[in-house]
Amino acid sequence: MTAQHPKPRKNSETIQEIDVQLIQEPLILLHPDETPASLHELADSIKAQGLINPIVVRKTGNTYQLIAGYRRWKAARTFGIPKLKARVLDYDDTQAFLATISENVHRLESDPLQEAQVFQKLTTEHDLTEVQIAEKFGKTRQYVQNRLNLLKLPQKLHPLIKEGRLSLGAASQLYRLEDPQTQMLAAGDMLDRNMNIKEAEAFITSVLEWARIQQETPSPEVIHQAAIEVRFTCDYCDKRHPYAQLSRVPMCKNCEKILTYLFQKDKFDHPERYTQTQPETQPTPTTTETRRPPGMKIT
């Protein structure tokens, strides 16, 4: 993900030595907790060699607000470095917010929920539309919408998403259920069955279909029944049927039965295609017996 870095106004950038106590935290913190040892090491380096790359700030009244260089500022403030060299830019709130994100964009890529929170701040606090956010971050509008939909899910699901136990593809389908209790129930079935996005989409569609039949909020029994007999539009016959899989290929149960029969028939008619080569150390059987699948008639 690449965010467009806003440009300051002409003749608005200066380089100054600034008292670290006058510098406030950035509009958004995208840093993990820093250990005292790592900050101490960085402070020693700054004391010994000076600050090679200035931090970036903007003027806010009688103080300054940090835009880039959080670790260097934190180390200086914690371990007694009185002043830091800084680039002072003339940025408004939105420009400062986007610049901070641009400097730390790699951290967002590994945390979809934090990325979603950034997108939400841009829409609620900085009046950017989903299309504008997509353009600034080089993403599609659907990508932005999917991230924002993660924030509509119950808080209890957030750790599962962050840890990767609930895939983003599966989680993006849960918001279609709207009811938090139903989302929790469906998420449990997704985890139990380790569903991919195709399976999750078919499962949620099935839940909604069963709920429509019941004309009420899906109960645990309806969720369970929907998970047992998921219905979706088959990619092979283009009809709505109970969901099945053959070698991890999604299809309806009717197509699964047909393809399974054809596979077994081909295996019966052409056993040589399915005979594994025997190791040379093993004797070759003197007789072979081809068994036909149960219930299959020879024609």
Secondary structure by P-SEA (a helix, b strand, c coil): cbbbbbbcccccbbbbbccccccccccccccccccaaaaaaaaaaaaaccccbbbbbbbcccbbbbcccaaaaaaaaaccccbbbbbcccccaaaaaaaaaaacaaaaaacaaaaaaaaaaaaccccccaaaaaaaacccaaaaaaaaaaaaccccaaaaaaaccccaaaaaaccccccaaaaaaaaaaaaaacccaaaaaaaaaaaaaaaaaacccccaaaaaaaaabbbcccccccccccbbbcccccccaaaaaaaaaaaaaaaaacccccccccccccccccbbbbbcccccccc
